[in-house]
Amino acid sequence: MQNISAIKASITKLCSHYPEEYWRKLDKINGYPSEFVEEMNKEGFLSCLIPEEFGGSGLGLIEATAILEEVSFNGCNAGACHAQMYVMASILKYGTYQQKKQYLPRISSGELRLQSFGITEPDSGTDTTNLKTTAKKLGNDYILNGKKVWISRVEHSDLMVLLARTKAKDDCSKKTDGLSAFIIDLKKAVGNGLTIKPIDTMINHHSCELFLDDLVVSSENLLGDENDGFKVVLDAMNAERILIASECIGDARYFIKKATDYASNRIVFDRPIGANQGVSFPLARAYANMVAAKLLVEKAATLFDANEHCGAEANMCKLLASEVSWFAGDTAMQTFGGFAFSKEYHIERKFRETRLYQIAPVSTNLILSYIAERELGLPRSF
Ligand SMILES: Cc1cc2nc3c(=O)[nH]c(=O)nc-3n(C[C@H](O)[C@H](O)[C@H](O)COP(=O)(O)OP(=O)(O)OC[C@H]3O[C@@H](n4cnc5c(N)ncnc54)[C@H](O)[C@@H]3O)c2cc1C
């Protein structure tokens, strides 16, 4: 816990160099917070999960959640850099020693960014195992063809972990078979079989469409076993859900603090608006829900770090945390009244940003169907 407090204090100091006005300006021009990401890297936060032998600090997901929660609480947008932590989970668990030696020290030093996770496709969406991008073995290489959508930060990354089909679906005995994960060297790939097209979005998240047209990837970049890639990305997906839940907790704390301060100082009808229970009760409810969701985030991260099954907890903490951050955001909007709509108060930017997390990385309905089926034993709906 001492460690966590020290981490939080360092993050607060770092974030003070990037006030909300910095994020507002970037939001306006769809700019990438390069200085922020570089400083996060320089201070070792983005390589916190990398073992010390490869230049990282060898911490666990529990520390990583503390980092992202505090970044979000301080008004910054952790979405600009969070992927390096969760995509890392695949390389740490399934990368060969050679792959780790090749990439991890350079990621730790900040020379390489691992900021992209290429899963979603336009024609399969949430139905990941139905993805259409193919990787065909040719000699010592794989030839990749297909389309991806919503792949974030790809223009600001050097590496991406991508999932593609290596065995026809009809030849597989299980839905999750026949997929393989690859480490893509983006700097080599762009213009040589990979085309990137940015998507104009409601938040500043740098998401893109990808077009793969005979992209050549060496078999040395296969991550884990051929046809077993779903398992490889699953660890990253669980880490992603837990880390994003921690960002939602940070967002919820941000909204509650901002709204509480405002409600204490804004005088209407000759008294602070926070003296009205219609204003204070939703804030109190948001606080209670946030504290409960945070406990589940901590439980999920602890299970992940102990290498135990954490699928249910990862999904449930993402569900609850994304709902509480949205509720806290909505409550902050109501508390600020008309001023919530002024960009100068920053609430509306965070409100837009936190809405994403009920849709990505996995939508609320899909989590509910996971819980219904896996935890409650109800029949599969799809
Ligand atoms: C800003 C942004 C950034 C993203 N970044 C990345 C990224 O970096 N990498 C990446 O791989 N992906 C990324 N995504 C994709 C994201 O993970 C998907 O958008 C999300 O998983 C939902 O998939 P979809 O958009 O295709 O929705 P669809 O699958 O088309 O679903 C649409 C709606 O229908 C519901 N639905 C679908 N099927 C069912 C069912 N059987 N039962 C009940 N409800 C159902 C869903 O819950 C959802 O609400 C990003 C998305 C956004 C918006």
The ligand as a Gaussian input file, in Angstrom:
#p B3LYP/6-31G(d) Opt

LIG

0 1
 C      -13.355000       5.106000     -29.668000
 C      -13.195000       3.625000     -29.820000
 C      -11.944000       3.043000     -29.673000
 C      -11.769000       1.682000     -29.881000
 N      -10.493000       1.141000     -29.826000
 C      -10.310000      -0.148000     -30.217000
 C       -8.991000      -0.700000     -30.342000
 O       -7.985000      -0.012000     -30.075000
 N       -8.846000      -1.970000     -30.768000
 C       -9.922000      -2.754000     -31.103000
 O       -9.717000      -3.907000     -31.503000
 N      -11.195000      -2.268000     -30.985000
 C      -11.409000      -0.994000     -30.563000
 N      -12.688000      -0.485000     -30.450000
 C      -13.823000      -1.346000     -30.834000
 C      -14.725000      -1.720000     -29.677000
 O      -14.111000      -2.702000     -28.900000
 C      -16.056000      -2.159000     -30.304000
 O      -16.675000      -0.998000     -30.856000
 C      -16.951000      -2.790000     -29.314000
 O      -16.405000      -4.029000     -28.900000
 C      -18.347000      -3.051000     -29.887000
 O      -18.267000      -3.624000     -31.169000
 P      -19.072000      -2.985000     -32.389000
 O      -18.819000      -1.528000     -32.402000
 O      -18.749000      -3.711000     -33.637000
 O      -20.577000      -3.218000     -32.025000
 P      -21.547000      -4.399000     -32.522000
 O      -20.925000      -5.732000     -32.316000
 O      -22.034000      -4.046000     -33.887000
 O      -22.743000      -4.222000     -31.468000
 C      -23.585000      -3.059000     -31.478000
 C      -24.482000      -3.104000     -30.253000
 O      -25.261000      -4.305000     -30.272000
 C      -25.079000      -5.034000     -29.079000
 N      -25.061000      -6.476000     -29.359000
 C      -24.414000      -7.131000     -30.367000
 N      -24.636000      -8.453000     -30.294000
 C      -25.422000      -8.658000     -29.200000
 C      -25.983000      -9.808000     -28.574000
 N      -25.774000     -11.027000     -29.046000
 N      -26.749000      -9.639000     -27.459000
 C      -26.990000      -8.399000     -26.976000
 N      -26.473000      -7.271000     -27.520000
 C      -25.696000      -7.391000     -28.622000
 C      -23.728000      -4.595000     -28.510000
 O      -23.710000      -4.740000     -27.110000
 C      -23.664000      -3.133000     -28.946000
 O      -24.284000      -2.331000     -27.967000
 C      -12.884000       0.875000     -30.189000
 C      -14.166000       1.462000     -30.301000
 C      -14.326000       2.807000     -30.126000
 C      -15.701000       3.409000     -30.303000

